[in-house]
Amino acid sequence: MLRQQQPPARQTGDDIWKTRVDKISAELFTLTYGSVVAQLLKDHENYAEVNKHLDKMGYNIGVKLIEDFLAKSGVHRCGDFRETADTIAKVGFKIFLNITPTVANFSADSKEFSLIIDDNPLAEFVELPEDAAGELWYSNILCGVLRGALEMVQMQVEVTFVSDVLRGDDVTELRVKLVKYLEEEVPAGED
Amino acid sequence: MSSNSYFVIVGTRDNPLYEAEFGPASRGDGGGHQKKDEHKHLNQFIVHAALDVVDDLMWGTNAMYLKVVDKFNEWFISAYVTASGTRFMLLHDAPNQDGIRNFFQDTHELYIKTLLNPFTETNATLTSPTLDTKIRALARKWL
């Protein structure tokens, strides 16, 4: 029985979420992430530093998460960047956070796109303190996760937040920019 | 002639976490400035005295709403105790059991949501302006 035919991405994501994913309490997750951010704020005092740190943490998570993702979803290599965007939104986010962000604002050369997240589970019940509202990207860990995961599949990307409802904007939007496809590197020692 | 109420959220160390005064349309500036100031100090004392009564009562029952726990001249004090020992005290002059119970329950929900915010410290004063607006709206609704 060959699994050559890939069912539509959205269906796959849903099925996997229902059957192959262990689940924990949403509040526990939100509180854990919240205390991570609160502790980082206490340790660093400088919001740019905290953003960078969250991104680094996310990167480490992403690098390992991609293996889990590929194992659970079994999606084939994406044909182009648009397919990548679709897979991230419909399968990736669905499996790990049970949300389906919308892919939008694809650039003319298909190298950039936006992910619009409504209902960010990381930020439930969160209210930013006054002075943080201008500089802190609360869910910055997501940027790092995407960057790390895509780097493991040979794509170098830059991910940044464009707007965040916690800051008073209308939507939470992530901008993903493809920098370049990484060449397969031959491990040192092989000829 | 003051048909207003005074609401305090008291932490476990008897420290006020949030205070608010609700009254009829003429709140804040208006006639009786002096009376308001006097009452303000008095309010804190009255509630503080009532805390002892609340502490006694709360171990006797497993209900959260303690109804009217104390009386001072013409003021009644109603109390509501949360699971973590935080006390919601309401100083009022018109006994209005149902409205007050609903007010306490809604405020309790708001309080829980504020606690879930990772940026609030435990036993710290609750300064969020959104919380303030919401509690005032609830007061207008139920009191």
Chai-1 contact restraints between the chains, C-beta under 6 A:
chainA,res_idxA,chainB,res_idxB,connection_type,confidence,min_distance_angstrom,max_distance_angstrom,comment,restraint_id
A,G34,B,P118,contact,1.0,0.0,6.0,A-B,restraint_1
A,S35,B,P118,contact,1.0,0.0,6.0,A-B,restraint_2
A,A38,B,P118,contact,1.0,0.0,6.0,A-B,restraint_3
A,A38,B,F119,contact,1.0,0.0,6.0,A-B,restraint_4
A,F125,B,K113,contact,1.0,0.0,6.0,A-B,restraint_5
A,F125,B,L116,contact,1.0,0.0,6.0,A-B,restraint_6
A,F125,B,N117,contact,1.0,0.0,6.0,A-B,restraint_7
A,V126,B,N117,contact,1.0,0.0,6.0,A-B,restraint_8
A,E127,B,N117,contact,1.0,0.0,6.0,A-B,restraint_9
A,E127,B,S128,contact,1.0,0.0,6.0,A-B,restraint_10
A,P129,B,F119,contact,1.0,0.0,6.0,A-B,restraint_11
